[in-house]
Amino acid sequence: MKKNTDLKAFYDGVYKKGEKEHYTYFRLQKGDMPDEFSAVFALMSWEDKDVMDAGCGTGDMCALISDAGAKSVLGVDFAESAIEEAQKKYEAPNLKYACINVDEIEQTFDVIISNGTLEHMDDPLGTLKAWKEKLNPGGSLIMTSPNWLNPRGYILQTLWHLFRAPITLADLHYLTPLNFEEWAKELSMNLEWSTVDREWGGGMKMVEDFKRRLPNVARDAGWKIPQERIDELLSWLENYSVPFMGDAKQEGAVGVYHFKLA
Ligand SMILES: C[S@@+](CC[C@H](N)C(=O)[O-])C[C@H]1O[C@@H](n2cnc3c(N)ncnc32)[C@H](O)[C@@H]1O
C-alpha cells in the first residue's frame, strides 16, 4: 500500500517538470483563479489572521491570503521543488515557507487551510485531529478535496473499485461530504460544506479532463484500450450525459469544507 511519505518524491518530480501534469496547473491554464481557491478565499476575512497552508504547492493560495492582510502566512510543503518555485514567485513580509512534513509543525494558527492534500495523508481523520490541536481559540480548519458524487466520480470510482484502475497516482483516499460530516462529529467541530466546479463534475470540463486522464488511467492499469473506444465514450458523454447535468449540492468536482471550533 502506498504511503504519504512515498508521495514526496512523486510531487517533487511533478513540480520539477514545471507543474505541467499537476492538476491545479490544468485548471489554471486559462488564467482564472480555480473555483476551489475562490470558494476558500471567500469564506472569511483574512485580515490579522495567522494562517498555515498545509501542502501549499507552489504558493498560489498563500499569496492570495498574504495580499488580503493576514498577520502571517506559513506555506508548508515537503516537495523541495514546490517550495523553491513558491519562493521565486511570491515574496512578502508576512509570508514564510517551510519545506518539511506538515506533521513537524509545532506552532498554532487561527486558520489552517489545506487544498487538495488531506486525501494524500495516511490517516485523514488523525491529521484533522492533530490540526485541531494547533488552532487558536475560535479557529478554523478549511479543507478542499476531490469529490466523487457526480458523473465523473461514478465513472472513475467504477474503474477503481471493479478493476483497481488508479484514478491518480497520488490520492490515497477518495473522500465525499459524508466522510467529512462523520469526522465533524468525531472532532466535535461545526462543519459547513459546499462543492464547486460542477462543469468538471459532469459537464464539458469533465469530457476535457477525460480526454487527458482516461488514456493515463488505462496505461497505469496496464490496459491496451484503442483510442477509438475512448473517443466513443467521450462522444457519448458529450452528447447524452452532459446535457442532463444536474445541480444538486453534492455534484461539484471539489468539496470545500469549513470546520469551526464549537
Ligand atoms: C495536490 S497537491 C496540492 C497543492 C496546492 N495546495 C494546490 O491546491 O495547488 C498536494 C500537495 O501536498 C503536499 N504534501 C502531501 N503530503 C504532505 C505532507 N505530509 N507534508 C507536507 N506536504 C505534503 C504535496 O507535496 C503536494 O504539493
Ligand as a Chemical Component Dictionary entry (heavy atoms), coordinates in Angstrom:
data_LIG
# 
_chem_comp.id                   LIG 
_chem_comp.type                 NON-POLYMER 
_chem_comp.pdbx_formal_charge   0 
_chem_comp.three_letter_code    LIG 
# 
loop_
_chem_comp_atom.comp_id 
_chem_comp_atom.atom_id 
_chem_comp_atom.alt_atom_id 
_chem_comp_atom.type_symbol 
_chem_comp_atom.charge 
_chem_comp_atom.model_Cartn_x 
_chem_comp_atom.model_Cartn_y 
_chem_comp_atom.model_Cartn_z 
_chem_comp_atom.pdbx_ordinal 
LIG C1  C1  C 0  -2.471 18.013 -4.924 1  
LIG S1  S1  S 1  -1.159 18.962 -4.315 2  
LIG C2  C2  C 0  -1.996 20.462 -3.871 3  
LIG C3  C3  C 0  -1.101 21.657 -3.869 4  
LIG C4  C4  C 0  -1.804 23.006 -3.593 5  
LIG N1  N1  N 0  -2.425 23.033 -2.273 6  
LIG C5  C5  C 0  -2.812 23.302 -4.672 7  
LIG O1  O1  O 0  -4.023 23.265 -4.403 8  
LIG O2  O2  O -1 -2.397 23.552 -5.806 9  
LIG C6  C6  C 0  -0.789 18.237 -2.713 10 
LIG C7  C7  C 0  0.443  18.852 -2.075 11 
LIG O3  O3  O 0  0.593  18.360 -0.742 12 
LIG C8  C8  C 0  1.964  18.124 -0.495 13 
LIG N2  N2  N 0  2.015  17.166 0.626  14 
LIG C9  C9  C 0  1.412  15.946 0.698  15 
LIG N3  N3  N 0  1.650  15.380 1.897  16 
LIG C10 C10 C 0  2.414  16.265 2.618  17 
LIG C11 C11 C 0  2.981  16.237 3.931  18 
LIG N4  N4  N 0  2.826  15.185 4.749  19 
LIG N5  N5  N 0  3.710  17.314 4.345  20 
LIG C12 C12 C 0  3.898  18.374 3.520  21 
LIG N6  N6  N 0  3.384  18.448 2.253  22 
LIG C13 C13 C 0  2.652  17.409 1.814  23 
LIG C14 C14 C 0  2.491  17.612 -1.833 24 
LIG O4  O4  O 0  3.885  17.774 -1.958 25 
LIG C15 C15 C 0  1.722  18.498 -2.812 26 
LIG O5  O5  O 0  2.406  19.695 -3.093 27 
# 
loop_
_chem_comp_bond.comp_id 
_chem_comp_bond.atom_id_1 
_chem_comp_bond.atom_id_2 
_chem_comp_bond.value_order 
_chem_comp_bond.pdbx_ordinal 
LIG C1  S1  SING 1  
LIG S1  C2  SING 2  
LIG S1  C6  SING 3  
LIG C2  C3  SING 4  
LIG C3  C4  SING 5  
LIG C4  N1  SING 6  
LIG C4  C5  SING 7  
LIG C5  O1  DOUB 8  
LIG C5  O2  SING 9  
LIG C6  C7  SING 10 
LIG C7  O3  SING 11 
LIG C7  C15 SING 12 
LIG O3  C8  SING 13 
LIG C8  N2  SING 14 
LIG C8  C14 SING 15 
LIG N2  C9  SING 16 
LIG N2  C13 SING 17 
LIG C9  N3  DOUB 18 
LIG N3  C10 SING 19 
LIG C10 C11 SING 20 
LIG C10 C13 DOUB 21 
LIG C11 N4  SING 22 
LIG C11 N5  DOUB 23 
LIG N5  C12 SING 24 
LIG C12 N6  DOUB 25 
LIG N6  C13 SING 26 
LIG C14 O4  SING 27 
LIG C14 C15 SING 28 
LIG C15 O5  SING 29 
# 
